[in-house]
Amino acid sequence: MSTTINRHIVILLVAVCLFISCDNSIVYHQFQHTAQEGWDARDSITFVTDTVREDGTYTTYLCLRASADYPFQNLCVVTKQTPLPGSITTSRWLNIRIKEPDGQPDGNGTVLYTQEIPLHTMQLKQGDSLRIVVAQHMKREVIQGIKDVGVKVIRNR
């Protein structure tokens, strides 16, 4: 009797994990590492998403992974998004809190602290893709502590 119950519990847990992990609304989610010596202001990071499979409203997010050795409280970045095909670029300046005023890292994590910041919501047609360029815009040319920069695109339901 006990093994039958345990087997049912395991099957239920696997089913729940599969259900939770299947999020069809995420159409693109990629990270790129910054240079080991730091993120240089001249090094913009470019993402070109896969083409979307269906017409709809999509929201893009900037994703950051920062370590505790990031020396500032905030991070200033500029993002540029261009739907492809197309030539209309949407730019956005962001001032993102990386650390709390007491110096504790903001975001989720234990070694790397992850943040997701909404960028833009737009209409895309089947076959469209996006080019998203991210650059840091701090007073220092090279900053330490930002380990990964990413982009996530979600189809709104």
C-alpha positions in Angstrom: 0.0 0.0 0.0 2.8 2.4 0.9 4.7 1.9 -2.3 1.5 2.5 -4.3 0.9 5.8 -2.5 4.6 6.8 -3.0 4.3 6.0 -6.7 1.2 8.1 -7.1 2.9 11.0 -5.2 5.9 10.8 -7.5 3.7 10.7 -10.6 1.7 13.7 -9.3 4.9 15.7 -8.6 6.3 14.9 -12.1 3.0 16.0 -13.7 3.0 19.3 -11.6 6.6 20.0 -12.6 5.9 19.4 -16.2 2.8 21.7 -16.0 4.7 24.5 -14.3 7.7 24.3 -16.7 5.6 24.4 -19.8 5.1 28.1 -20.3 4.3 28.6 -24.0 4.0 32.4 -23.5 7.8 32.8 -23.4 9.0 33.0 -27.0 12.6 34.0 -26.4 14.9 34.1 -23.3 18.6 34.4 -23.7 21.6 35.7 -21.7 25.0 36.9 -22.8 28.0 37.1 -20.5 29.8 40.4 -20.1 33.6 40.4 -20.3 35.4 39.0 -17.3 37.3 42.3 -16.9 33.9 44.2 -16.8 31.2 45.6 -19.0 32.8 48.3 -21.2 30.6 51.2 -22.2 31.7 50.7 -25.8 30.5 47.1 -25.8 26.8 47.0 -26.6 25.1 43.6 -26.3 22.8 42.6 -29.2 20.0 40.1 -29.3 18.1 39.0 -32.4 15.1 37.0 -31.4 13.6 34.1 -33.2 10.7 34.8 -35.5 7.3 34.8 -33.8 4.9 32.0 -34.8 1.7 34.0 -34.4 0.3 37.6 -34.5 -0.1 39.1 -31.1 0.9 41.5 -28.4 4.4 40.8 -27.0 6.3 42.3 -24.0 10.0 42.5 -23.8 12.1 42.4 -20.6 15.7 43.3 -19.8 17.2 40.6 -17.6 20.3 41.3 -15.5 22.5 39.1 -13.3 24.6 41.1 -10.9 27.1 39.9 -8.2 27.5 41.5 -4.8 30.7 43.2 -5.9 28.8 45.6 -8.2 30.2 48.9 -6.8 27.1 51.2 -7.2 23.5 51.3 -6.1 22.1 51.9 -9.6 22.9 50.9 -13.1 22.1 53.2 -16.1 21.4 51.4 -19.4 20.0 52.3 -22.8 18.1 49.8 -24.8 17.1 50.0 -28.5 14.4 47.7 -30.0 13.8 47.3 -33.7 11.0 45.0 -35.0 12.3 43.1 -38.1 11.4 43.6 -40.8 11.2 47.3 -40.1 13.2 50.3 -39.3 11.4 52.0 -36.4 13.6 51.9 -33.3 12.3 52.4 -29.8 14.9 53.6 -27.3 14.6 53.6 -23.6 16.9 54.8 -20.8 16.7 52.9 -17.6 18.1 53.6 -14.1 17.9 50.3 -12.4 18.4 49.8 -8.7 21.0 47.0 -8.2 21.5 47.5 -4.5 19.4 48.7 -1.6 20.5 51.9 0.2 22.0 49.7 2.9 24.2 48.0 0.3 22.3 44.8 0.2 21.8 43.4 -3.4 18.3 43.9 -4.9 16.8 41.1 -6.9 16.4 37.3 -6.5 19.3 35.0 -5.9 22.1 34.1 -3.5 25.4 34.5 -5.5 24.0 36.3 -8.6 21.1 38.6 -8.2 18.6 38.5 -11.1 16.3 41.2 -12.1 13.7 41.5 -14.9 12.7 45.0 -16.0 9.8 45.4 -18.5 10.9 47.3 -21.6 8.1 47.6 -24.2 4.8 46.1 -25.3 4.2 45.9 -29.0 2.2 44.2 -31.7 4.2 41.7 -33.8 3.0 39.7 -36.8 3.8 36.1 -37.6 7.3 36.0 -39.0 8.5 39.2 -37.3 11.5 39.2 -35.0 13.2 41.8 -32.8 16.7 43.2 -32.6 17.4 44.5 -29.1 20.6 46.3 -28.2 21.7 47.0 -24.6 24.5 49.3 -23.5 25.6 50.5 -20.1 25.7 54.3 -19.7 27.7 54.9 -16.5 30.3 57.5 -15.8 33.0 54.7 -15.6 33.8 53.2 -18.9 34.2 49.7 -17.4 32.0 48.5 -14.6 32.4 45.3 -12.6 29.7 43.1 -11.1 27.2 42.9 -14.0 27.8 39.3 -15.1 25.0 38.6 -17.6 22.6 40.6 -19.6 19.6 39.0 -21.1 16.3 39.6 -22.9 13.0 37.8 -22.5 10.1 38.1 -24.9 6.6 37.0 -23.7 3.5 36.7 -25.8 0.7 38.2 -23.8 -2.4 36.0 -23.5 
